[in-house]
Amino acid sequence: MIREAPRRLFFTLMNELRTGVHVRRPEVRILRGAEIRVEADRDLPYGTDGEVDATLPVTARVLPGALRVLY
């Protein structure tokens, strides 16, 4: 989760995702959970896998053992 941050920081963070360096930034907060719901105070588009095809709110669930994460 990215806390309040300048928009220009977004592109820097996207580049840092490859190496994992982004987790050391004070604007980034890491949370764990089997389910997460994202809401906003207005219609806000979101996307998955590069496609923006819906608006918030969205609830995502991960089944135990269903998501393989590479370190």
Predicted model as a PDB file, atoms N, CA, C, CB and O in Angstrom, pLDDT in the B-factor column:
MODEL        1                                                                  
ATOM      1  N   MET A   1       0.854  -1.147   0.000  1.00 83.00           N  
ATOM      2  CA  MET A   1       0.000   0.000   0.000  1.00 83.00           C  
ATOM      3  C   MET A   1       0.911   1.223   0.000  1.00 83.00           C  
ATOM      4  CB  MET A   1      -0.977  -0.010   1.217  1.00 83.00           C  
ATOM      5  O   MET A   1       1.891   1.282   0.742  1.00 83.00           O  
ATOM      6  N   ILE A   2       0.576   2.193  -0.837  1.00 82.00           N  
ATOM      7  CA  ILE A   2       1.367   3.419  -0.903  1.00 82.00           C  
ATOM      8  C   ILE A   2       0.599   4.525  -0.195  1.00 82.00           C  
ATOM      9  CB  ILE A   2       1.683   3.815  -2.382  1.00 82.00           C  
ATOM     10  O   ILE A   2      -0.534   4.842  -0.556  1.00 82.00           O  
ATOM     11  N   ARG A   3       1.221   5.095   0.800  1.00 75.00           N  
ATOM     12  CA  ARG A   3       0.607   6.215   1.510  1.00 75.00           C  
ATOM     13  C   ARG A   3       0.671   7.454   0.642  1.00 75.00           C  
ATOM     14  CB  ARG A   3       1.304   6.466   2.868  1.00 75.00           C  
ATOM     15  O   ARG A   3       1.096   7.384  -0.511  1.00 75.00           O  
ATOM     16  N   GLU A   4       0.259   8.575   1.178  1.00 80.00           N  
ATOM     17  CA  GLU A   4       0.336   9.821   0.414  1.00 80.00           C  
ATOM     18  C   GLU A   4       1.749  10.023  -0.111  1.00 80.00           C  
ATOM     19  CB  GLU A   4      -0.093  11.025   1.280  1.00 80.00           C  
ATOM     20  O   GLU A   4       2.728   9.959   0.632  1.00 80.00           O  
ATOM     21  N   ALA A   5       1.822  10.266  -1.396  1.00 82.00           N  
ATOM     22  CA  ALA A   5       3.118  10.458  -2.035  1.00 82.00           C  
ATOM     23  C   ALA A   5       2.918  11.234  -3.325  1.00 82.00           C  
ATOM     24  CB  ALA A   5       3.819   9.100  -2.309  1.00 82.00           C  
ATOM     25  O   ALA A   5       1.834  11.199  -3.907  1.00 82.00           O  
ATOM     26  N   PRO A   6       3.947  11.930  -3.776  1.00 86.00           N  
ATOM     27  CA  PRO A   6       3.840  12.645  -5.050  1.00 86.00           C  
ATOM     28  C   PRO A   6       3.625  11.659  -6.204  1.00 86.00           C  
ATOM     29  CB  PRO A   6       5.109  13.497  -5.300  1.00 86.00           C  
ATOM     30  O   PRO A   6       4.126  10.535  -6.171  1.00 86.00           O  
ATOM     31  N   ARG A   7       2.893  12.080  -7.201  1.00 84.00           N  
ATOM     32  CA  ARG A   7       2.621  11.211  -8.358  1.00 84.00           C  
ATOM     33  C   ARG A   7       3.897  10.751  -9.043  1.00 84.00           C  
ATOM     34  CB  ARG A   7       1.740  11.934  -9.364  1.00 84.00           C  
ATOM     35  O   ARG A   7       3.965   9.625  -9.535  1.00 84.00           O  
ATOM     36  N   ARG A   8       4.892  11.594  -9.082  1.00 86.00           N  
ATOM     37  CA  ARG A   8       6.130  11.222  -9.766  1.00 86.00           C  
ATOM     38  C   ARG A   8       6.813  10.039  -9.092  1.00 86.00           C  
ATOM     39  CB  ARG A   8       7.083  12.407  -9.814  1.00 86.00           C  
ATOM     40  O   ARG A   8       7.593   9.331  -9.728  1.00 86.00           O  
ATOM     41  N   LEU A   9       6.527   9.818  -7.809  1.00 88.00           N  
ATOM     42  CA  LEU A   9       7.119   8.686  -7.099  1.00 88.00           C  
ATOM     43  C   LEU A   9       6.575   7.351  -7.616  1.00 88.00           C  
ATOM     44  CB  LEU A   9       6.855   8.812  -5.596  1.00 88.00           C  
ATOM     45  O   LEU A   9       7.245   6.325  -7.496  1.00 88.00           O  
ATOM     46  N   PHE A  10       5.379   7.356  -8.183  1.00 85.00           N  
ATOM     47  CA  PHE A  10       4.765   6.138  -8.704  1.00 85.00           C  
ATOM     48  C   PHE A  10       5.690   5.429  -9.694  1.00 85.00           C  
ATOM     49  CB  PHE A  10       3.430   6.463  -9.375  1.00 85.00           C  
ATOM     50  O   PHE A  10       5.889   4.218  -9.594  1.00 85.00           O  
ATOM     51  N   PHE A  11       6.251   6.165 -10.635  1.00 88.00           N  
ATOM     52  CA  PHE A  11       7.100   5.558 -11.655  1.00 88.00           C  
ATOM     53  C   PHE A  11       8.391   5.013 -11.057  1.00 88.00           C  
ATOM     54  CB  PHE A  11       7.420   6.571 -12.745  1.00 88.00           C  
ATOM     55  O   PHE A  11       8.891   3.976 -11.493  1.00 88.00           O  
ATOM     56  N   THR A  12       8.920   5.697 -10.079  1.00 89.00           N  
ATOM     57  CA  THR A  12      10.105   5.203  -9.377  1.00 89.00           C  
ATOM     58  C   THR A  12       9.785   3.890  -8.677  1.00 89.00           C  
ATOM     59  CB  THR A  12      10.616   6.248  -8.358  1.00 89.00           C  
ATOM     60  O   THR A  12      10.552   2.931  -8.757  1.00 89.00           O  
ATOM     61  N   LEU A  13       8.649   3.854  -7.992  1.00 88.00           N  
ATOM     62  CA  LEU A  13       8.245   2.630  -7.295  1.00 88.00           C  
ATOM     63  C   LEU A  13       8.045   1.470  -8.261  1.00 88.00           C  
ATOM     64  CB  LEU A  13       6.963   2.871  -6.507  1.00 88.00           C  
ATOM     65  O   LEU A  13       8.433   0.344  -7.952  1.00 88.00           O  
ATOM     66  N   MET A  14       7.456   1.717  -9.407  1.00 86.00           N  
ATOM     67  CA  MET A  14       7.239   0.650 -10.389  1.00 86.00           C  
ATOM     68  C   MET A  14       8.573   0.062 -10.843  1.00 86.00           C  
ATOM     69  CB  MET A  14       6.450   1.183 -11.605  1.00 86.00           C  
ATOM     70  O   MET A  14       8.684  -1.148 -11.038  1.00 86.00           O  
ATOM     71  N   ASN A  15       9.575   0.906 -11.009  1.00 88.00           N  
ATOM     72  CA  ASN A  15      10.905   0.413 -11.384  1.00 88.00           C  
ATOM     73  C   ASN A  15      11.547  -0.385 -10.256  1.00 88.00           C  
ATOM     74  CB  ASN A  15      11.811   1.579 -11.773  1.00 88.00           C  
ATOM     75  O   ASN A  15      12.290  -1.334 -10.509  1.00 88.00           O  
ATOM     76  N   GLU A  16      11.267  -0.008  -9.027  1.00 91.00           N  
ATOM     77  CA  GLU A  16      11.870  -0.683  -7.875  1.00 91.00           C  
ATOM     78  C   GLU A  16      11.210  -2.028  -7.559  1.00 91.00           C  
ATOM     79  CB  GLU A  16      11.791   0.216  -6.660  1.00 91.00           C  
ATOM     80  O   GLU A  16      11.767  -2.817  -6.795  1.00 91.00           O  
ATOM     81  N   LEU A  17      10.047  -2.300  -8.127  1.00 85.00           N  
ATOM     82  CA  LEU A  17       9.366  -3.568  -7.874  1.00 85.00           C  
ATOM     83  C   LEU A  17      10.223  -4.771  -8.261  1.00 85.00           C  
ATOM     84  CB  LEU A  17       8.052  -3.610  -8.630  1.00 85.00           C  
ATOM     85  O   LEU A  17      10.176  -5.807  -7.599  1.00 85.00           O  
ATOM     86  N   ARG A  18      10.997  -4.635  -9.322  1.00 85.00           N  
ATOM     87  CA  ARG A  18      11.823  -5.752  -9.797  1.00 85.00           C  
ATOM     88  C   ARG A  18      12.849  -6.207  -8.768  1.00 85.00           C  
ATOM     89  CB  ARG A  18      12.534  -5.361 -11.072  1.00 85.00           C  
ATOM     90  O   ARG A  18      13.135  -7.399  -8.656  1.00 85.00           O  
ATOM     91  N   THR A  19      13.396  -5.268  -8.023  1.00 90.00           N  
ATOM     92  CA  THR A  19      14.460  -5.609  -7.069  1.00 90.00           C  
ATOM     93  C   THR A  19      13.965  -5.701  -5.630  1.00 90.00           C  
ATOM     94  CB  THR A  19      15.567  -4.585  -7.149  1.00 90.00           C  
ATOM     95  O   THR A  19      14.671  -6.217  -4.764  1.00 90.00           O  
ATOM     96  N   GLY A  20      12.755  -5.205  -5.370  1.00 88.00           N  
ATOM     97  CA  GLY A  20      12.216  -5.242  -4.017  1.00 88.00           C  
ATOM     98  C   GLY A  20      12.630  -4.073  -3.141  1.00 88.00           C  
ATOM     99  O   GLY A  20      12.282  -4.028  -1.961  1.00 88.00           O  
ATOM    100  N   VAL A  21      13.365  -3.133  -3.701  1.00 90.00           N  
ATOM    101  CA  VAL A  21      13.856  -1.978  -2.952  1.00 90.00           C  
ATOM    102  C   VAL A  21      12.701  -1.103  -2.452  1.00 90.00           C  
ATOM    103  CB  VAL A  21      14.805  -1.148  -3.824  1.00 90.00           C  
ATOM    104  O   VAL A  21      12.844  -0.407  -1.447  1.00 90.00           O  
ATOM    105  N   HIS A  22      11.564  -1.134  -3.145  1.00 89.00           N  
ATOM    106  CA  HIS A  22      10.426  -0.281  -2.785  1.00 89.00           C  
ATOM    107  C   HIS A  22       9.949  -0.506  -1.354  1.00 89.00           C  
ATOM    108  CB  HIS A  22       9.279  -0.524  -3.740  1.00 89.00           C  
ATOM    109  O   HIS A  22       9.388   0.409  -0.752  1.00 89.00           O  
ATOM    110  N   VAL A  23      10.154  -1.688  -0.795  1.00 90.00           N  
ATOM    111  CA  VAL A  23       9.654  -1.979   0.557  1.00 90.00           C  
ATOM    112  C   VAL A  23      10.371  -1.172   1.636  1.00 90.00           C  
ATOM    113  CB  VAL A  23       9.802  -3.459   0.856  1.00 90.00           C  
ATOM    114  O   VAL A  23       9.882  -1.090   2.763  1.00 90.00           O  
ATOM    115  N   ARG A  24      11.504  -0.583   1.318  1.00 91.00           N  
ATOM    116  CA  ARG A  24      12.244   0.232   2.293  1.00 91.00           C  
ATOM    117  C   ARG A  24      11.782   1.684   2.325  1.00 91.00           C  
ATOM    118  CB  ARG A  24      13.724   0.185   1.984  1.00 91.00           C  
ATOM    119  O   ARG A  24      12.201   2.445   3.197  1.00 91.00           O  
ATOM    120  N   ARG A  25      10.940   2.071   1.405  1.00 90.00           N  
ATOM    121  CA  ARG A  25      10.469   3.461   1.356  1.00 90.00           C  
ATOM    122  C   ARG A  25       9.433   3.708   2.446  1.00 90.00           C  
ATOM    123  CB  ARG A  25       9.872   3.788  -0.032  1.00 90.00           C  
ATOM    124  O   ARG A  25       8.600   2.840   2.707  1.00 90.00           O  
ATOM    125  N   PRO A  26       9.468   4.881   3.089  1.00 89.00           N  
ATOM    126  CA  PRO A  26       8.509   5.172   4.158  1.00 89.00           C  
ATOM    127  C   PRO A  26       7.067   5.293   3.652  1.00 89.00           C  
ATOM    128  CB  PRO A  26       8.906   6.452   4.861  1.00 89.00           C  
ATOM    129  O   PRO A  26       6.128   5.153   4.436  1.00 89.00           O  
ATOM    130  N   GLU A  27       6.883   5.551   2.362  1.00 88.00           N  
ATOM    131  CA  GLU A  27       5.533   5.678   1.806  1.00 88.00           C  
ATOM    132  C   GLU A  27       4.868   4.321   1.563  1.00 88.00           C  
ATOM    133  CB  GLU A  27       5.584   6.460   0.505  1.00 88.00           C  
ATOM    134  O   GLU A  27       3.660   4.253   1.337  1.00 88.00           O  
ATOM    135  N   VAL A  28       5.655   3.244   1.609  1.00 91.00           N  
ATOM    136  CA  VAL A  28       5.145   1.905   1.309  1.00 91.00           C  
ATOM    137  C   VAL A  28       4.866   1.145   2.594  1.00 91.00           C  
ATOM    138  CB  VAL A  28       6.142   1.124   0.435  1.00 91.00           C  
ATOM    139  O   VAL A  28       5.709   1.076   3.489  1.00 91.00           O  
ATOM    140  N   ARG A  29       3.680   0.580   2.671  1.00 89.00           N  
ATOM    141  CA  ARG A  29       3.297  -0.225   3.828  1.00 89.00           C  
ATOM    142  C   ARG A  29       2.912  -1.615   3.329  1.00 89.00           C  
ATOM    143  CB  ARG A  29       2.115   0.440   4.625  1.00 89.00           C  
ATOM    144  O   ARG A  29       2.091  -1.747   2.421  1.00 89.00           O  
ATOM    145  N   ILE A  30       3.500  -2.641   3.918  1.00 87.00           N  
ATOM    146  CA  ILE A  30       3.249  -4.025   3.523  1.00 87.00           C  
ATOM    147  C   ILE A  30       2.287  -4.647   4.527  1.00 87.00           C  
ATOM    148  CB  ILE A  30       4.580  -4.842   3.440  1.00 87.00           C  
ATOM    149  O   ILE A  30       2.524  -4.604   5.735  1.00 87.00           O  
ATOM    150  N   LEU A  31       1.210  -5.221   4.026  1.00 84.00           N  
ATOM    151  CA  LEU A  31       0.215  -5.895   4.856  1.00 84.00           C  
ATOM    152  C   LEU A  31       0.029  -7.315   4.352  1.00 84.00           C  
ATOM    153  CB  LEU A  31      -1.135  -5.128   4.850  1.00 84.00           C  
ATOM    154  O   LEU A  31       0.282  -7.601   3.182  1.00 84.00           O  
ATOM    155  N   ARG A  32      -0.412  -8.206   5.232  1.00 83.00           N  
ATOM    156  CA  ARG A  32      -0.700  -9.580   4.841  1.00 83.00           C  
ATOM    157  C   ARG A  32      -2.151  -9.901   5.149  1.00 83.00           C  
ATOM    158  CB  ARG A  32       0.241 -10.569   5.561  1.00 83.00           C  
ATOM    159  O   ARG A  32      -2.728  -9.385   6.106  1.00 83.00           O  
ATOM    160  N   GLY A  33      -2.720 -10.746   4.336  1.00 84.00           N  
ATOM    161  CA  GLY A  33      -4.092 -11.161   4.587  1.00 84.00           C  
ATOM    162  C   GLY A  33      -4.570 -12.106   3.513  1.00 84.00           C  
ATOM    163  O   GLY A  33      -4.022 -12.136   2.411  1.00 84.00           O  
ATOM    164  N   ALA A  34      -5.586 -12.874   3.827  1.00 85.00           N  
ATOM    165  CA  ALA A  34      -6.184 -13.786   2.853  1.00 85.00           C  
ATOM    166  C   ALA A  34      -7.239 -13.072   2.017  1.00 85.00           C  
ATOM    167  CB  ALA A  34      -6.803 -14.999   3.563  1.00 85.00           C  
ATOM    168  O   ALA A  34      -7.619 -13.553   0.949  1.00 85.00           O  
ATOM    169  N   GLU A  35      -7.720 -11.911   2.507  1.00 91.00           N  
ATOM    170  CA  GLU A  35      -8.734 -11.151   1.787  1.00 91.00           C  
ATOM    171  C   GLU A  35      -8.484  -9.668   2.001  1.00 91.00           C  
ATOM    172  CB  GLU A  35     -10.161 -11.543   2.249  1.00 91.00           C  
ATOM    173  O   GLU A  35      -8.125  -9.236   3.097  1.00 91.00           O  
ATOM    174  N   ILE A  36      -8.678  -8.903   0.948  1.00 89.00           N  
ATOM    175  CA  ILE A  36      -8.512  -7.456   1.045  1.00 89.00           C  
ATOM    176  C   ILE A  36      -9.621  -6.784   0.248  1.00 89.00           C  
ATOM    177  CB  ILE A  36      -7.109  -7.013   0.530  1.00 89.00           C  
ATOM    178  O   ILE A  36      -9.991  -7.248  -0.830  1.00 89.00           O  
ATOM    179  N   ARG A  37     -10.143  -5.700   0.781  1.00 92.00           N  
ATOM    180  CA  ARG A  37     -11.163  -4.909   0.087  1.00 92.00           C  
ATOM    181  C   ARG A  37     -10.615  -3.498  -0.084  1.00 92.00           C  
ATOM    182  CB  ARG A  37     -12.529  -4.899   0.877  1.00 92.00           C  
ATOM    183  O   ARG A  37     -10.151  -2.880   0.875  1.00 92.00           O  
ATOM    184  N   VAL A  38     -10.672  -3.003  -1.299  1.00 90.00           N  
ATOM    185  CA  VAL A  38     -10.186  -1.668  -1.611  1.00 90.00           C  
ATOM    186  C   VAL A  38     -11.394  -0.811  -1.978  1.00 90.00           C  
ATOM    187  CB  VAL A  38      -9.127  -1.696  -2.774  1.00 90.00           C  
ATOM    188  O   VAL A  38     -12.166  -1.147  -2.877  1.00 90.00           O  
ATOM    189  N   GLU A  39     -11.539   0.301  -1.263  1.00 93.00           N  
ATOM    190  CA  GLU A  39     -12.648   1.228  -1.487  1.00 93.00           C  
ATOM    191  C   GLU A  39     -12.100   2.634  -1.674  1.00 93.00           C  
ATOM    192  CB  GLU A  39     -13.656   1.187  -0.307  1.00 93.00           C  
ATOM    193  O   GLU A  39     -10.966   2.925  -1.293  1.00 93.00           O  
ATOM    194  N   ALA A  40     -12.910   3.500  -2.262  1.00 92.00           N  
ATOM    195  CA  ALA A  40     -12.539   4.908  -2.430  1.00 92.00           C  
ATOM    196  C   ALA A  40     -13.781   5.755  -2.204  1.00 92.00           C  
ATOM    197  CB  ALA A  40     -11.924   5.178  -3.851  1.00 92.00           C  
ATOM    198  O   ALA A  40     -14.905   5.255  -2.217  1.00 92.00           O  
ATOM    199  N   ASP A  41     -13.558   7.037  -1.999  1.00 93.00           N  
ATOM    200  CA  ASP A  41     -14.680   7.944  -1.768  1.00 93.00           C  
ATOM    201  C   ASP A  41     -15.324   8.417  -3.069  1.00 93.00           C  
ATOM    202  CB  ASP A  41     -14.218   9.141  -0.964  1.00 93.00           C  
ATOM    203  O   ASP A  41     -16.211   9.270  -3.048  1.00 93.00           O  
ATOM    204  N   ARG A  42     -14.885   7.869  -4.195  1.00 92.00           N  
ATOM    205  CA  ARG A  42     -15.447   8.205  -5.506  1.00 92.00           C  
ATOM    206  C   ARG A  42     -15.213   7.017  -6.447  1.00 92.00           C  
ATOM    207  CB  ARG A  42     -14.800   9.526  -6.086  1.00 92.00           C  
ATOM    208  O   ARG A  42     -14.463   6.098  -6.115  1.00 92.00           O  
ATOM    209  N   ASP A  43     -15.856   7.038  -7.621  1.00 88.00           N  
ATOM    210  CA  ASP A  43     -15.590   6.007  -8.620  1.00 88.00           C  
ATOM    211  C   ASP A  43     -14.135   6.109  -9.052  1.00 88.00           C  
ATOM    212  CB  ASP A  43     -16.544   6.148  -9.845  1.00 88.00           C  
ATOM    213  O   ASP A  43     -13.678   7.169  -9.480  1.00 88.00           O  
ATOM    214  N   LEU A  44     -13.427   5.027  -8.939  1.00 91.00           N  
ATOM    215  CA  LEU A  44     -12.013   5.015  -9.273  1.00 91.00           C  
ATOM    216  C   LEU A  44     -11.716   3.751 -10.055  1.00 91.00           C  
ATOM    217  CB  LEU A  44     -11.131   5.106  -8.001  1.00 91.00           C  
ATOM    218  O   LEU A  44     -11.950   2.651  -9.555  1.00 91.00           O  
ATOM    219  N   PRO A  45     -11.201   3.882 -11.281  1.00 91.00           N  
ATOM    220  CA  PRO A  45     -10.921   2.682 -12.064  1.00 91.00           C  
ATOM    221  C   PRO A  45      -9.754   1.892 -11.492  1.00 91.00           C  
ATOM    222  CB  PRO A  45     -10.633   3.052 -13.505  1.00 91.00           C  
ATOM    223  O   PRO A  45      -8.825   2.462 -10.920  1.00 91.00           O  
ATOM    224  N   TYR A  46      -9.810   0.599 -11.650  1.00 87.00           N  
ATOM    225  CA  TYR A  46      -8.683  -0.265 -11.272  1.00 87.00           C  
ATOM    226  C   TYR A  46      -8.533  -1.320 -12.349  1.00 87.00           C  
ATOM    227  CB  TYR A  46      -8.898  -0.926  -9.857  1.00 87.00           C  
ATOM    228  O   TYR A  46      -9.444  -1.541 -13.147  1.00 87.00           O  
ATOM    229  N   GLY A  47      -7.408  -1.955 -12.367  1.00 82.00           N  
ATOM    230  CA  GLY A  47      -7.178  -2.987 -13.363  1.00 82.00           C  
ATOM    231  C   GLY A  47      -6.349  -4.121 -12.811  1.00 82.00           C  
ATOM    232  O   GLY A  47      -5.694  -3.999 -11.775  1.00 82.00           O  
ATOM    233  N   THR A  48      -6.393  -5.218 -13.524  1.00 76.00           N  
ATOM    234  CA  THR A  48      -5.573  -6.379 -13.196  1.00 76.00           C  
ATOM    235  C   THR A  48      -4.874  -6.837 -14.465  1.00 76.00           C  
ATOM    236  CB  THR A  48      -6.431  -7.532 -12.577  1.00 76.00           C  
ATOM    237  O   THR A  48      -5.444  -6.768 -15.554  1.00 76.00           O  
ATOM    238  N   ASP A  49      -3.679  -7.288 -14.329  1.00 73.00           N  
ATOM    239  CA  ASP A  49      -2.914  -7.802 -15.457  1.00 73.00           C  
ATOM    240  C   ASP A  49      -2.831  -6.790 -16.599  1.00 73.00           C  
ATOM    241  CB  ASP A  49      -3.532  -9.096 -15.956  1.00 73.00           C  
ATOM    242  O   ASP A  49      -2.850  -7.163 -17.772  1.00 73.00           O  
ATOM    243  N   GLY A  50      -2.738  -5.514 -16.247  1.00 75.00           N  
ATOM    244  CA  GLY A  50      -2.568  -4.474 -17.256  1.00 75.00           C  
ATOM    245  C   GLY A  50      -3.846  -3.966 -17.895  1.00 75.00           C  
ATOM    246  O   GLY A  50      -3.808  -3.049 -18.715  1.00 75.00           O  
ATOM    247  N   GLU A  51      -4.969  -4.545 -17.532  1.00 77.00           N  
ATOM    248  CA  GLU A  51      -6.248  -4.126 -18.108  1.00 77.00           C  
ATOM    249  C   GLU A  51      -7.055  -3.336 -17.085  1.00 77.00           C  
ATOM    250  CB  GLU A  51      -7.053  -5.349 -18.597  1.00 77.00           C  
ATOM    251  O   GLU A  51      -7.275  -3.815 -15.972  1.00 77.00           O  
ATOM    252  N   VAL A  52      -7.494  -2.146 -17.440  1.00 81.00           N  
ATOM    253  CA  VAL A  52      -8.365  -1.352 -16.575  1.00 81.00           C  
ATOM    254  C   VAL A  52      -9.784  -1.597 -17.065  1.00 81.00           C  
ATOM    255  CB  VAL A  52      -7.989   0.195 -16.599  1.00 81.00           C  
ATOM    256  O   VAL A  52     -10.184  -1.105 -18.121  1.00 81.00           O  
ATOM    257  N   ASP A  53     -10.544  -2.367 -16.281  1.00 82.00           N  
ATOM    258  CA  ASP A  53     -11.856  -2.781 -16.777  1.00 82.00           C  
ATOM    259  C   ASP A  53     -12.976  -2.694 -15.741  1.00 82.00           C  
ATOM    260  CB  ASP A  53     -11.771  -4.179 -17.282  1.00 82.00           C  
ATOM    261  O   ASP A  53     -14.065  -3.219 -15.972  1.00 82.00           O  
ATOM    262  N   ALA A  54     -12.732  -2.046 -14.612  1.00 89.00           N  
ATOM    263  CA  ALA A  54     -13.763  -1.965 -13.580  1.00 89.00           C  
ATOM    264  C   ALA A  54     -13.489  -0.759 -12.687  1.00 89.00           C  
ATOM    265  CB  ALA A  54     -13.812  -3.272 -12.739  1.00 89.00           C  
ATOM    266  O   ALA A  54     -12.470  -0.084 -12.834  1.00 89.00           O  
ATOM    267  N   THR A  55     -14.408  -0.495 -11.762  1.00 92.00           N  
ATOM    268  CA  THR A  55     -14.211   0.582 -10.791  1.00 92.00           C  
ATOM    269  C   THR A  55     -14.330   0.011  -9.383  1.00 92.00           C  
ATOM    270  CB  THR A  55     -15.241   1.732 -11.011  1.00 92.00           C  
ATOM    271  O   THR A  55     -14.958  -1.024  -9.159  1.00 92.00           O  
ATOM    272  N   LEU A  56     -13.708   0.720  -8.440  1.00 93.00           N  
ATOM    273  CA  LEU A  56     -13.763   0.313  -7.038  1.00 93.00           C  
ATOM    274  C   LEU A  56     -15.187   0.439  -6.524  1.00 93.00           C  
ATOM    275  CB  LEU A  56     -12.800   1.160  -6.179  1.00 93.00           C  
ATOM    276  O   LEU A  56     -15.953   1.239  -7.060  1.00 93.00           O  
ATOM    277  N   PRO A  57     -15.565  -0.310  -5.519  1.00 93.00           N  
ATOM    278  CA  PRO A  57     -14.759  -1.162  -4.653  1.00 93.00           C  
ATOM    279  C   PRO A  57     -14.492  -2.528  -5.281  1.00 93.00           C  
ATOM    280  CB  PRO A  57     -15.447  -1.336  -3.312  1.00 93.00           C  
ATOM    281  O   PRO A  57     -15.204  -2.973  -6.181  1.00 93.00           O  
ATOM    282  N   VAL A  58     -13.441  -3.179  -4.774  1.00 91.00           N  
ATOM    283  CA  VAL A  58     -13.103  -4.528  -5.207  1.00 91.00           C  
ATOM    284  C   VAL A  58     -12.640  -5.322  -3.988  1.00 91.00           C  
ATOM    285  CB  VAL A  58     -12.002  -4.507  -6.319  1.00 91.00           C  
ATOM    286  O   VAL A  58     -11.965  -4.790  -3.107  1.00 91.00           O  
ATOM    287  N   THR A  59     -13.009  -6.589  -3.951  1.00 92.00           N  
ATOM    288  CA  THR A  59     -12.542  -7.501  -2.910  1.00 92.00           C  
ATOM    289  C   THR A  59     -11.745  -8.610  -3.581  1.00 92.00           C  
ATOM    290  CB  THR A  59     -13.737  -8.086  -2.077  1.00 92.00           C  
ATOM    291  O   THR A  59     -12.206  -9.218  -4.547  1.00 92.00           O  
ATOM    292  N   ALA A  60     -10.556  -8.869  -3.068  1.00 88.00           N  
ATOM    293  CA  ALA A  60      -9.703  -9.934  -3.609  1.00 88.00           C  
ATOM    294  C   ALA A  60      -9.449 -10.960  -2.518  1.00 88.00           C  
ATOM    295  CB  ALA A  60      -8.354  -9.362  -4.155  1.00 88.00           C  
ATOM    296  O   ALA A  60      -9.181 -10.611  -1.368  1.00 88.00           O  
ATOM    297  N   ARG A  61      -9.538 -12.227  -2.894  1.00 89.00           N  
ATOM    298  CA  ARG A  61      -9.277 -13.324  -1.962  1.00 89.00           C  
ATOM    299  C   ARG A  61      -8.214 -14.243  -2.546  1.00 89.00           C  
ATOM    300  CB  ARG A  61     -10.576 -14.115  -1.656  1.00 89.00           C  
ATOM    301  O   ARG A  61      -8.173 -14.472  -3.755  1.00 89.00           O  
ATOM    302  N   VAL A  62      -7.368 -14.761  -1.691  1.00 83.00           N  
ATOM    303  CA  VAL A  62      -6.365 -15.730  -2.112  1.00 83.00           C  
ATOM    304  C   VAL A  62      -6.623 -17.017  -1.347  1.00 83.00           C  
ATOM    305  CB  VAL A  62      -4.908 -15.200  -1.868  1.00 83.00           C  
ATOM    306  O   VAL A  62      -6.660 -17.020  -0.117  1.00 83.00           O  
ATOM    307  N   LEU A  63      -6.798 -18.098  -2.072  1.00 85.00           N  
ATOM    308  CA  LEU A  63      -6.990 -19.397  -1.440  1.00 85.00           C  
ATOM    309  C   LEU A  63      -5.643 -19.923  -0.948  1.00 85.00           C  
ATOM    310  CB  LEU A  63      -7.647 -20.402  -2.425  1.00 85.00           C  
ATOM    311  O   LEU A  63      -4.628 -19.729  -1.616  1.00 85.00           O  
ATOM    312  N   PRO A  64      -5.618 -20.582   0.204  1.00 83.00           N  
ATOM    313  CA  PRO A  64      -4.344 -21.109   0.728  1.00 83.00           C  
ATOM    314  C   PRO A  64      -3.649 -22.014  -0.299  1.00 83.00           C  
ATOM    315  CB  PRO A  64      -4.590 -21.895   2.039  1.00 83.00           C  
ATOM    316  O   PRO A  64      -4.239 -22.965  -0.812  1.00 83.00           O  
ATOM    317  N   GLY A  65      -2.406 -21.698  -0.579  1.00 82.00           N  
ATOM    318  CA  GLY A  65      -1.601 -22.487  -1.509  1.00 82.00           C  
ATOM    319  C   GLY A  65      -1.879 -22.223  -2.987  1.00 82.00           C  
ATOM    320  O   GLY A  65      -1.237 -22.831  -3.843  1.00 82.00           O  
ATOM    321  N   ALA A  66      -2.820 -21.333  -3.310  1.00 81.00           N  
ATOM    322  CA  ALA A  66      -3.196 -21.091  -4.691  1.00 81.00           C  
ATOM    323  C   ALA A  66      -2.310 -20.058  -5.390  1.00 81.00           C  
ATOM    324  CB  ALA A  66      -4.621 -20.646  -4.745  1.00 81.00           C  
ATOM    325  O   ALA A  66      -2.291 -19.987  -6.619  1.00 81.00           O  
ATOM    326  N   LEU A  67      -1.590 -19.271  -4.624  1.00 73.00           N  
ATOM    327  CA  LEU A  67      -0.753 -18.220  -5.205  1.00 73.00           C  
ATOM    328  C   LEU A  67       0.712 -18.534  -4.927  1.00 73.00           C  
ATOM    329  CB  LEU A  67      -1.134 -16.821  -4.635  1.00 73.00           C  
ATOM    330  O   LEU A  67       1.135 -18.622  -3.775  1.00 73.00           O  
ATOM    331  N   ARG A  68       1.472 -18.700  -5.997  1.00 76.00           N  
ATOM    332  CA  ARG A  68       2.890 -18.983  -5.853  1.00 76.00           C  
ATOM    333  C   ARG A  68       3.666 -17.673  -5.969  1.00 76.00           C  
ATOM    334  CB  ARG A  68       3.367 -20.012  -6.920  1.00 76.00           C  
ATOM    335  O   ARG A  68       3.543 -16.957  -6.963  1.00 76.00           O  
ATOM    336  N   VAL A  69       4.451 -17.369  -4.966  1.00 72.00           N  
ATOM    337  CA  VAL A  69       5.207 -16.108  -4.940  1.00 72.00           C  
ATOM    338  C   VAL A  69       6.689 -16.439  -5.069  1.00 72.00           C  
ATOM    339  CB  VAL A  69       4.926 -15.293  -3.621  1.00 72.00           C  
ATOM    340  O   VAL A  69       7.210 -17.292  -4.350  1.00 72.00           O  
ATOM    341  N   LEU A  70       7.353 -15.763  -5.982  1.00 68.00           N  
ATOM    342  CA  LEU A  70       8.800 -15.956  -6.184  1.00 68.00           C  
ATOM    343  C   LEU A  70       9.543 -14.859  -5.449  1.00 68.00           C  
ATOM    344  CB  LEU A  70       9.175 -15.952  -7.705  1.00 68.00           C  
ATOM    345  O   LEU A  70       9.130 -13.700  -5.484  1.00 68.00           O  
ATOM    346  N   TYR A  71      10.623 -15.205  -4.790  1.00 64.00           N  
ATOM    347  CA  TYR A  71      11.438 -14.217  -4.080  1.00 64.00           C  
ATOM    348  C   TYR A  71      12.653 -13.860  -4.878  1.00 64.00           C  
ATOM    349  CB  TYR A  71      11.851 -14.731  -2.717  1.00 64.00           C  
ATOM    350  O   TYR A  71      13.460 -13.040  -4.439  1.00 64.00           O  
TER     351      TYR A  71                                                      
ENDMDL                                                                          
END                                                                             
